[in-house]
Amino acid sequence: MERFAQIKTFPNVFEPDGKKILTEDFMLKGKWSRQYFNNDHPIILELGCGKGEYSVGLAARYPEKNFIGIDIKGARMWKGAKYALENQLPNVAFVRSRIEFIERLFGRGEVKDIWITFPDPYPKKQGNRLSSSVFLNRYKNILKPGGVIHLKTDSYKLHEYTLAVLQENDVIPEMATRDLYAPGHEYDEILAIKTYYEQLFLSENKPITYLKFTIDLVDKFLETRKTW
């Protein structure tokens, strides 16, 4: 309860009204660069950001970019938001909201890239998966041309499901691996940032999968028939 109360005072955390967002756009939609970050740097989202490790880690490494973490669980978000304030990271913000309202939060072409880090795989709710056709069509409406989507997960099934969605829509990923940290496997330093949950999975010897892809050439994503 203390964290919920404290997070409401943080200038880098936004909580759209849960009822208004059903029918109204958030006040910063299309205006994040001008009215919050006060620059024209590219905006990168982390969906299901949890404690915000990726958002904060990326913001520290790339001051020439802006980062926004989104999650519905404010108690987790408190840690990343507090760290950003204490370490003077003006290029990172957080939004407490359900991700299905993402088109209410951001304007067309407002977002450069999207990171999906260790989301709930929803084994029985295909449409809830953040890499389903439902969400990919939403991302299309906010991504800039050439915008990249990154998916990191310990769920082999979610990885394979996402590959099936991409294949169904003739999208060839730029990178796809079932074990990102396998010996001898080279990867970009940006992938070395590890969330709390990723460290737990690695301690249990679970391989981390990774996908990198763009969605420009698809008019409307169709769902795969691949079953879970």
ChimeraX commands (.cxc) that place a marker at each C-alpha (Angstrom):
marker #1 position 0.00,0.00,0.00 radius 0.5
marker #1 position 2.92,2.33,0.72 radius 0.5
marker #1 position 4.31,1.75,-2.77 radius 0.5
marker #1 position 0.93,2.40,-4.41 radius 0.5
marker #1 position 0.65,5.66,-2.49 radius 0.5
marker #1 position 4.23,6.68,-3.26 radius 0.5
marker #1 position 4.08,5.88,-6.96 radius 0.5
marker #1 position 1.21,8.34,-7.38 radius 0.5
marker #1 position 3.64,11.11,-6.46 radius 0.5
marker #1 position 6.33,10.08,-8.95 radius 0.5
marker #1 position 6.59,12.55,-11.87 radius 0.5
marker #1 position 7.79,9.76,-14.19 radius 0.5
marker #1 position 4.74,7.50,-13.66 radius 0.5
marker #1 position 1.36,7.94,-15.37 radius 0.5
marker #1 position -1.89,6.17,-14.48 radius 0.5
marker #1 position -4.62,6.76,-17.07 radius 0.5
marker #1 position -8.15,6.65,-15.71 radius 0.5
marker #1 position -9.35,3.05,-16.11 radius 0.5
marker #1 position -12.84,4.07,-17.22 radius 0.5
marker #1 position -12.00,7.02,-19.45 radius 0.5
marker #1 position -9.41,5.08,-21.42 radius 0.5
marker #1 position -12.17,2.77,-22.64 radius 0.5
marker #1 position -13.50,5.58,-24.84 radius 0.5
marker #1 position -10.99,8.45,-24.66 radius 0.5
marker #1 position -7.36,8.83,-25.69 radius 0.5
marker #1 position -4.77,9.49,-22.98 radius 0.5
marker #1 position -3.72,13.14,-22.75 radius 0.5
marker #1 position -0.13,12.42,-23.93 radius 0.5
marker #1 position -1.10,10.32,-26.95 radius 0.5
marker #1 position 0.90,11.66,-29.89 radius 0.5
marker #1 position 2.59,14.21,-27.62 radius 0.5
marker #1 position 5.08,12.21,-25.53 radius 0.5
marker #1 position 8.14,13.73,-27.21 radius 0.5
marker #1 position 6.96,17.34,-27.02 radius 0.5
marker #1 position 5.13,17.44,-23.70 radius 0.5
marker #1 position 7.02,14.94,-21.53 radius 0.5
marker #1 position 10.52,14.19,-22.86 radius 0.5
marker #1 position 10.93,17.63,-24.46 radius 0.5
marker #1 position 13.00,16.28,-27.34 radius 0.5
marker #1 position 12.60,14.47,-30.65 radius 0.5
marker #1 position 14.44,11.28,-29.68 radius 0.5
marker #1 position 12.93,7.92,-30.69 radius 0.5
marker #1 position 10.54,6.27,-28.24 radius 0.5
marker #1 position 10.97,2.60,-27.28 radius 0.5
marker #1 position 8.35,0.68,-25.29 radius 0.5
marker #1 position 8.76,-2.21,-22.87 radius 0.5
marker #1 position 5.48,-4.11,-22.56 radius 0.5
marker #1 position 4.80,-5.98,-19.33 radius 0.5
marker #1 position 7.79,-4.18,-17.85 radius 0.5
marker #1 position 7.42,-5.59,-14.32 radius 0.5
marker #1 position 10.07,-3.93,-12.16 radius 0.5
marker #1 position 11.32,-1.98,-15.15 radius 0.5
marker #1 position 14.80,-3.48,-15.36 radius 0.5
marker #1 position 14.90,-3.37,-19.16 radius 0.5
marker #1 position 13.46,0.13,-19.44 radius 0.5
marker #1 position 15.92,1.49,-16.86 radius 0.5
marker #1 position 18.85,-0.50,-18.21 radius 0.5
marker #1 position 18.26,0.69,-21.76 radius 0.5
marker #1 position 17.71,4.29,-20.66 radius 0.5
marker #1 position 21.08,4.30,-18.88 radius 0.5
marker #1 position 22.89,2.88,-21.92 radius 0.5
marker #1 position 21.14,4.97,-24.56 radius 0.5
marker #1 position 20.57,8.56,-23.35 radius 0.5
marker #1 position 19.80,9.56,-26.94 radius 0.5
marker #1 position 16.59,7.50,-26.83 radius 0.5
marker #1 position 13.42,7.65,-24.73 radius 0.5
marker #1 position 11.94,4.60,-22.99 radius 0.5
marker #1 position 8.49,3.89,-21.59 radius 0.5
marker #1 position 7.64,0.81,-19.53 radius 0.5
marker #1 position 4.03,-0.34,-19.41 radius 0.5
marker #1 position 2.47,-2.70,-16.88 radius 0.5
marker #1 position -0.75,-2.93,-14.90 radius 0.5
marker #1 position 1.01,-3.89,-11.65 radius 0.5
marker #1 position 2.13,-0.69,-10.00 radius 0.5
marker #1 position 3.83,-2.30,-7.00 radius 0.5
marker #1 position 6.40,-3.87,-9.32 radius 0.5
marker #1 position 6.83,-0.72,-11.40 radius 0.5
marker #1 position 7.68,1.27,-8.26 radius 0.5
marker #1 position 11.21,-0.14,-8.17 radius 0.5
marker #1 position 12.18,0.93,-11.69 radius 0.5
marker #1 position 10.49,4.31,-11.40 radius 0.5
marker #1 position 12.19,5.05,-8.08 radius 0.5
marker #1 position 15.59,3.98,-9.45 radius 0.5
marker #1 position 15.16,6.26,-12.47 radius 0.5
marker #1 position 14.39,9.23,-10.25 radius 0.5
marker #1 position 17.24,8.57,-7.84 radius 0.5
marker #1 position 19.72,8.11,-10.70 radius 0.5
marker #1 position 18.48,11.08,-12.71 radius 0.5
marker #1 position 17.34,9.23,-15.83 radius 0.5
marker #1 position 15.04,11.76,-17.54 radius 0.5
marker #1 position 14.65,9.55,-20.62 radius 0.5
marker #1 position 12.51,6.86,-19.00 radius 0.5
marker #1 position 8.86,6.91,-17.91 radius 0.5
marker #1 position 6.29,4.36,-16.83 radius 0.5
marker #1 position 2.59,3.90,-17.55 radius 0.5
marker #1 position 0.31,1.82,-15.35 radius 0.5
marker #1 position -2.26,0.47,-17.79 radius 0.5
marker #1 position -3.47,-2.66,-19.52 radius 0.5
marker #1 position -1.58,-3.19,-22.77 radius 0.5
marker #1 position -4.75,-3.74,-24.80 radius 0.5
marker #1 position -5.27,0.04,-24.53 radius 0.5
marker #1 position -1.95,0.78,-26.22 radius 0.5
marker #1 position -3.63,2.58,-29.13 radius 0.5
marker #1 position -5.18,4.98,-26.60 radius 0.5
marker #1 position -1.74,5.75,-25.19 radius 0.5
marker #1 position 0.30,6.34,-28.37 radius 0.5
marker #1 position -0.36,7.94,-31.73 radius 0.5
marker #1 position 0.24,6.53,-35.19 radius 0.5
marker #1 position 3.95,6.15,-35.85 radius 0.5
marker #1 position 4.89,7.51,-32.43 radius 0.5
marker #1 position 6.90,4.46,-31.32 radius 0.5
marker #1 position 10.22,3.32,-32.80 radius 0.5
marker #1 position 10.64,-0.16,-31.25 radius 0.5
marker #1 position 8.83,-2.51,-28.86 radius 0.5
marker #1 position 10.33,-4.89,-26.30 radius 0.5
marker #1 position 8.18,-7.73,-24.96 radius 0.5
marker #1 position 10.12,-9.18,-22.03 radius 0.5
marker #1 position 8.98,-12.42,-20.41 radius 0.5
marker #1 position 5.22,-11.96,-20.83 radius 0.5
marker #1 position 2.56,-14.29,-19.48 radius 0.5
marker #1 position 2.32,-17.02,-22.18 radius 0.5
marker #1 position -1.44,-17.52,-21.59 radius 0.5
marker #1 position -1.49,-21.22,-22.56 radius 0.5
marker #1 position -5.32,-21.28,-22.70 radius 0.5
marker #1 position -6.02,-17.73,-23.92 radius 0.5
marker #1 position -4.45,-17.30,-27.33 radius 0.5
marker #1 position -5.84,-13.81,-27.92 radius 0.5
marker #1 position -4.26,-12.54,-24.70 radius 0.5
marker #1 position -0.71,-13.36,-25.78 radius 0.5
marker #1 position 1.26,-10.19,-26.48 radius 0.5
marker #1 position 2.58,-11.70,-29.71 radius 0.5
marker #1 position -0.83,-12.81,-31.03 radius 0.5
marker #1 position -2.31,-11.37,-34.22 radius 0.5
marker #1 position -4.65,-9.28,-32.04 radius 0.5
marker #1 position -1.75,-7.40,-30.46 radius 0.5
marker #1 position 0.44,-7.30,-33.57 radius 0.5
marker #1 position -2.35,-5.43,-35.36 radius 0.5
marker #1 position -2.43,-2.93,-32.50 radius 0.5
marker #1 position 1.32,-2.45,-32.65 radius 0.5
marker #1 position 1.08,-1.72,-36.38 radius 0.5
marker #1 position -0.92,1.39,-35.58 radius 0.5
marker #1 position 1.71,2.93,-33.31 radius 0.5
marker #1 position 5.03,1.77,-34.80 radius 0.5
marker #1 position 7.08,3.85,-37.19 radius 0.5
marker #1 position 8.01,2.30,-40.56 radius 0.5
marker #1 position 10.85,-0.13,-39.93 radius 0.5
marker #1 position 10.03,-0.34,-36.23 radius 0.5
marker #1 position 11.34,-3.52,-34.60 radius 0.5
marker #1 position 9.63,-5.89,-32.16 radius 0.5
marker #1 position 11.79,-7.90,-29.74 radius 0.5
marker #1 position 10.44,-10.88,-27.82 radius 0.5
marker #1 position 12.43,-12.47,-25.00 radius 0.5
marker #1 position 10.84,-15.39,-23.17 radius 0.5
marker #1 position 11.64,-18.55,-21.28 radius 0.5
marker #1 position 8.51,-20.14,-22.77 radius 0.5
marker #1 position 9.52,-22.39,-25.66 radius 0.5
marker #1 position 5.85,-22.78,-26.57 radius 0.5
marker #1 position 5.29,-19.02,-26.78 radius 0.5
marker #1 position 8.41,-18.71,-28.92 radius 0.5
marker #1 position 7.18,-21.42,-31.31 radius 0.5
marker #1 position 3.67,-19.97,-31.33 radius 0.5
marker #1 position 5.01,-16.54,-32.28 radius 0.5
marker #1 position 7.09,-18.06,-35.06 radius 0.5
marker #1 position 3.90,-19.73,-36.33 radius 0.5
marker #1 position 2.06,-16.39,-36.35 radius 0.5
marker #1 position 4.89,-14.80,-38.30 radius 0.5
marker #1 position 5.00,-17.71,-40.76 radius 0.5
marker #1 position 1.23,-17.50,-41.26 radius 0.5
marker #1 position 1.72,-13.89,-42.36 radius 0.5
marker #1 position 4.91,-14.42,-44.39 radius 0.5
marker #1 position 7.13,-12.53,-41.95 radius 0.5
marker #1 position 10.73,-13.71,-41.78 radius 0.5
marker #1 position 12.32,-12.74,-38.45 radius 0.5
marker #1 position 15.64,-10.90,-38.50 radius 0.5
marker #1 position 16.79,-13.12,-35.65 radius 0.5
marker #1 position 15.35,-16.21,-33.99 radius 0.5
marker #1 position 17.05,-18.38,-31.41 radius 0.5
marker #1 position 15.83,-21.00,-28.95 radius 0.5
marker #1 position 18.81,-20.48,-26.64 radius 0.5
marker #1 position 20.13,-16.92,-26.60 radius 0.5
marker #1 position 22.97,-17.56,-24.17 radius 0.5
marker #1 position 24.18,-20.88,-25.58 radius 0.5
marker #1 position 28.01,-21.21,-25.52 radius 0.5
marker #1 position 29.59,-19.68,-28.59 radius 0.5
marker #1 position 26.43,-17.78,-29.48 radius 0.5
marker #1 position 27.13,-14.12,-30.27 radius 0.5
marker #1 position 24.52,-11.57,-29.29 radius 0.5
marker #1 position 24.23,-7.80,-29.13 radius 0.5
marker #1 position 25.05,-6.14,-25.80 radius 0.5
marker #1 position 21.49,-4.83,-25.67 radius 0.5
marker #1 position 20.35,-8.41,-25.05 radius 0.5
marker #1 position 22.65,-8.80,-22.08 radius 0.5
marker #1 position 20.32,-6.81,-19.81 radius 0.5
marker #1 position 18.56,-9.34,-17.59 radius 0.5
marker #1 position 15.28,-8.84,-15.77 radius 0.5
marker #1 position 14.58,-10.25,-12.31 radius 0.5
marker #1 position 12.54,-13.07,-13.81 radius 0.5
marker #1 position 15.14,-13.81,-16.46 radius 0.5
marker #1 position 17.77,-14.29,-13.78 radius 0.5
marker #1 position 15.44,-16.68,-11.97 radius 0.5
marker #1 position 14.87,-18.70,-15.14 radius 0.5
marker #1 position 18.59,-18.85,-15.86 radius 0.5
marker #1 position 19.29,-20.05,-12.30 radius 0.5
marker #1 position 16.89,-22.91,-13.07 radius 0.5
marker #1 position 18.83,-23.66,-16.30 radius 0.5
marker #1 position 15.92,-22.65,-18.51 radius 0.5
marker #1 position 17.05,-21.51,-21.98 radius 0.5
marker #1 position 16.01,-18.00,-22.98 radius 0.5
marker #1 position 14.49,-17.64,-26.45 radius 0.5
marker #1 position 14.60,-14.48,-28.55 radius 0.5
marker #1 position 12.85,-13.14,-31.64 radius 0.5
marker #1 position 13.48,-9.92,-33.55 radius 0.5
marker #1 position 11.16,-8.94,-36.40 radius 0.5
marker #1 position 9.42,-6.11,-38.24 radius 0.5
marker #1 position 5.76,-6.01,-39.28 radius 0.5
marker #1 position 5.69,-3.29,-41.96 radius 0.5
marker #1 position 4.73,-5.46,-44.90 radius 0.5
marker #1 position 1.61,-7.04,-43.36 radius 0.5
marker #1 position -1.68,-5.20,-43.96 radius 0.5
marker #1 position -3.54,-7.13,-41.28 radius 0.5
marker #1 position -2.21,-10.03,-39.27 radius 0.5
marker #1 position -4.06,-13.33,-39.40 radius 0.5
marker #1 position -4.01,-15.77,-36.52 radius 0.5
marker #1 position -2.14,-19.06,-36.84 radius 0.5
marker #1 position -4.01,-22.35,-36.68 radius 0.5
marker #1 position -1.18,-23.82,-34.68 radius 0.5
marker #1 position -2.52,-25.18,-31.40 radius 0.5
marker #1 position -0.74,-24.80,-28.10 radius 0.5
marker link #1:1,2 radius 0.2
marker link #1:2,3 radius 0.2
marker link #1:3,4 radius 0.2
marker link #1:4,5 radius 0.2
marker link #1:5,6 radius 0.2
marker link #1:6,7 radius 0.2
marker link #1:7,8 radius 0.2
marker link #1:8,9 radius 0.2
marker link #1:9,10 radius 0.2
marker link #1:10,11 radius 0.2
marker link #1:11,12 radius 0.2
marker link #1:12,13 radius 0.2
marker link #1:13,14 radius 0.2
marker link #1:14,15 radius 0.2
marker link #1:15,16 radius 0.2
marker link #1:16,17 radius 0.2
marker link #1:17,18 radius 0.2
marker link #1:18,19 radius 0.2
marker link #1:19,20 radius 0.2
marker link #1:20,21 radius 0.2
marker link #1:21,22 radius 0.2
marker link #1:22,23 radius 0.2
marker link #1:23,24 radius 0.2
marker link #1:24,25 radius 0.2
marker link #1:25,26 radius 0.2
marker link #1:26,27 radius 0.2
marker link #1:27,28 radius 0.2
marker link #1:28,29 radius 0.2
marker link #1:29,30 radius 0.2
marker link #1:30,31 radius 0.2
marker link #1:31,32 radius 0.2
marker link #1:32,33 radius 0.2
marker link #1:33,34 radius 0.2
marker link #1:34,35 radius 0.2
marker link #1:35,36 radius 0.2
marker link #1:36,37 radius 0.2
marker link #1:37,38 radius 0.2
marker link #1:38,39 radius 0.2
marker link #1:39,40 radius 0.2
marker link #1:40,41 radius 0.2
marker link #1:41,42 radius 0.2
marker link #1:42,43 radius 0.2
marker link #1:43,44 radius 0.2
marker link #1:44,45 radius 0.2
marker link #1:45,46 radius 0.2
marker link #1:46,47 radius 0.2
marker link #1:47,48 radius 0.2
marker link #1:48,49 radius 0.2
marker link #1:49,50 radius 0.2
marker link #1:50,51 radius 0.2
marker link #1:51,52 radius 0.2
marker link #1:52,53 radius 0.2
marker link #1:53,54 radius 0.2
marker link #1:54,55 radius 0.2
marker link #1:55,56 radius 0.2
marker link #1:56,57 radius 0.2
marker link #1:57,58 radius 0.2
marker link #1:58,59 radius 0.2
marker link #1:59,60 radius 0.2
marker link #1:60,61 radius 0.2
marker link #1:61,62 radius 0.2
marker link #1:62,63 radius 0.2
marker link #1:63,64 radius 0.2
marker link #1:64,65 radius 0.2
marker link #1:65,66 radius 0.2
marker link #1:66,67 radius 0.2
marker link #1:67,68 radius 0.2
marker link #1:68,69 radius 0.2
marker link #1:69,70 radius 0.2
marker link #1:70,71 radius 0.2
marker link #1:71,72 radius 0.2
marker link #1:72,73 radius 0.2
marker link #1:73,74 radius 0.2
marker link #1:74,75 radius 0.2
marker link #1:75,76 radius 0.2
marker link #1:76,77 radius 0.2
marker link #1:77,78 radius 0.2
marker link #1:78,79 radius 0.2
marker link #1:79,80 radius 0.2
marker link #1:80,81 radius 0.2
marker link #1:81,82 radius 0.2
marker link #1:82,83 radius 0.2
marker link #1:83,84 radius 0.2
marker link #1:84,85 radius 0.2
marker link #1:85,86 radius 0.2
marker link #1:86,87 radius 0.2
marker link #1:87,88 radius 0.2
marker link #1:88,89 radius 0.2
marker link #1:89,90 radius 0.2
marker link #1:90,91 radius 0.2
marker link #1:91,92 radius 0.2
marker link #1:92,93 radius 0.2
marker link #1:93,94 radius 0.2
marker link #1:94,95 radius 0.2
marker link #1:95,96 radius 0.2
marker link #1:96,97 radius 0.2
marker link #1:97,98 radius 0.2
marker link #1:98,99 radius 0.2
marker link #1:99,100 radius 0.2
marker link #1:100,101 radius 0.2
marker link #1:101,102 radius 0.2
marker link #1:102,103 radius 0.2
marker link #1:103,104 radius 0.2
marker link #1:104,105 radius 0.2
marker link #1:105,106 radius 0.2
marker link #1:106,107 radius 0.2
marker link #1:107,108 radius 0.2
marker link #1:108,109 radius 0.2
marker link #1:109,110 radius 0.2
marker link #1:110,111 radius 0.2
marker link #1:111,112 radius 0.2
marker link #1:112,113 radius 0.2
marker link #1:113,114 radius 0.2
marker link #1:114,115 radius 0.2
marker link #1:115,116 radius 0.2
marker link #1:116,117 radius 0.2
marker link #1:117,118 radius 0.2
marker link #1:118,119 radius 0.2
marker link #1:119,120 radius 0.2
marker link #1:120,121 radius 0.2
marker link #1:121,122 radius 0.2
marker link #1:122,123 radius 0.2
marker link #1:123,124 radius 0.2
marker link #1:124,125 radius 0.2
marker link #1:125,126 radius 0.2
marker link #1:126,127 radius 0.2
marker link #1:127,128 radius 0.2
marker link #1:128,129 radius 0.2
marker link #1:129,130 radius 0.2
marker link #1:130,131 radius 0.2
marker link #1:131,132 radius 0.2
marker link #1:132,133 radius 0.2
marker link #1:133,134 radius 0.2
marker link #1:134,135 radius 0.2
marker link #1:135,136 radius 0.2
marker link #1:136,137 radius 0.2
marker link #1:137,138 radius 0.2
marker link #1:138,139 radius 0.2
marker link #1:139,140 radius 0.2
marker link #1:140,141 radius 0.2
marker link #1:141,142 radius 0.2
marker link #1:142,143 radius 0.2
marker link #1:143,144 radius 0.2
marker link #1:144,145 radius 0.2
marker link #1:145,146 radius 0.2
marker link #1:146,147 radius 0.2
marker link #1:147,148 radius 0.2
marker link #1:148,149 radius 0.2
marker link #1:149,150 radius 0.2
marker link #1:150,151 radius 0.2
marker link #1:151,152 radius 0.2
marker link #1:152,153 radius 0.2
marker link #1:153,154 radius 0.2
marker link #1:154,155 radius 0.2
marker link #1:155,156 radius 0.2
marker link #1:156,157 radius 0.2
marker link #1:157,158 radius 0.2
marker link #1:158,159 radius 0.2
marker link #1:159,160 radius 0.2
marker link #1:160,161 radius 0.2
marker link #1:161,162 radius 0.2
marker link #1:162,163 radius 0.2
marker link #1:163,164 radius 0.2
marker link #1:164,165 radius 0.2
marker link #1:165,166 radius 0.2
marker link #1:166,167 radius 0.2
marker link #1:167,168 radius 0.2
marker link #1:168,169 radius 0.2
marker link #1:169,170 radius 0.2
marker link #1:170,171 radius 0.2
marker link #1:171,172 radius 0.2
marker link #1:172,173 radius 0.2
marker link #1:173,174 radius 0.2
marker link #1:174,175 radius 0.2
marker link #1:175,176 radius 0.2
marker link #1:176,177 radius 0.2
marker link #1:177,178 radius 0.2
marker link #1:178,179 radius 0.2
marker link #1:179,180 radius 0.2
marker link #1:180,181 radius 0.2
marker link #1:181,182 radius 0.2
marker link #1:182,183 radius 0.2
marker link #1:183,184 radius 0.2
marker link #1:184,185 radius 0.2
marker link #1:185,186 radius 0.2
marker link #1:186,187 radius 0.2
marker link #1:187,188 radius 0.2
marker link #1:188,189 radius 0.2
marker link #1:189,190 radius 0.2
marker link #1:190,191 radius 0.2
marker link #1:191,192 radius 0.2
marker link #1:192,193 radius 0.2
marker link #1:193,194 radius 0.2
marker link #1:194,195 radius 0.2
marker link #1:195,196 radius 0.2
marker link #1:196,197 radius 0.2
marker link #1:197,198 radius 0.2
marker link #1:198,199 radius 0.2
marker link #1:199,200 radius 0.2
marker link #1:200,201 radius 0.2
marker link #1:201,202 radius 0.2
marker link #1:202,203 radius 0.2
marker link #1:203,204 radius 0.2
marker link #1:204,205 radius 0.2
marker link #1:205,206 radius 0.2
marker link #1:206,207 radius 0.2
marker link #1:207,208 radius 0.2
marker link #1:208,209 radius 0.2
marker link #1:209,210 radius 0.2
marker link #1:210,211 radius 0.2
marker link #1:211,212 radius 0.2
marker link #1:212,213 radius 0.2
marker link #1:213,214 radius 0.2
marker link #1:214,215 radius 0.2
marker link #1:215,216 radius 0.2
marker link #1:216,217 radius 0.2
marker link #1:217,218 radius 0.2
marker link #1:218,219 radius 0.2
marker link #1:219,220 radius 0.2
marker link #1:220,221 radius 0.2
marker link #1:221,222 radius 0.2
marker link #1:222,223 radius 0.2
marker link #1:223,224 radius 0.2
marker link #1:224,225 radius 0.2
marker link #1:225,226 radius 0.2
marker link #1:226,227 radius 0.2
marker link #1:227,228 radius 0.2
view
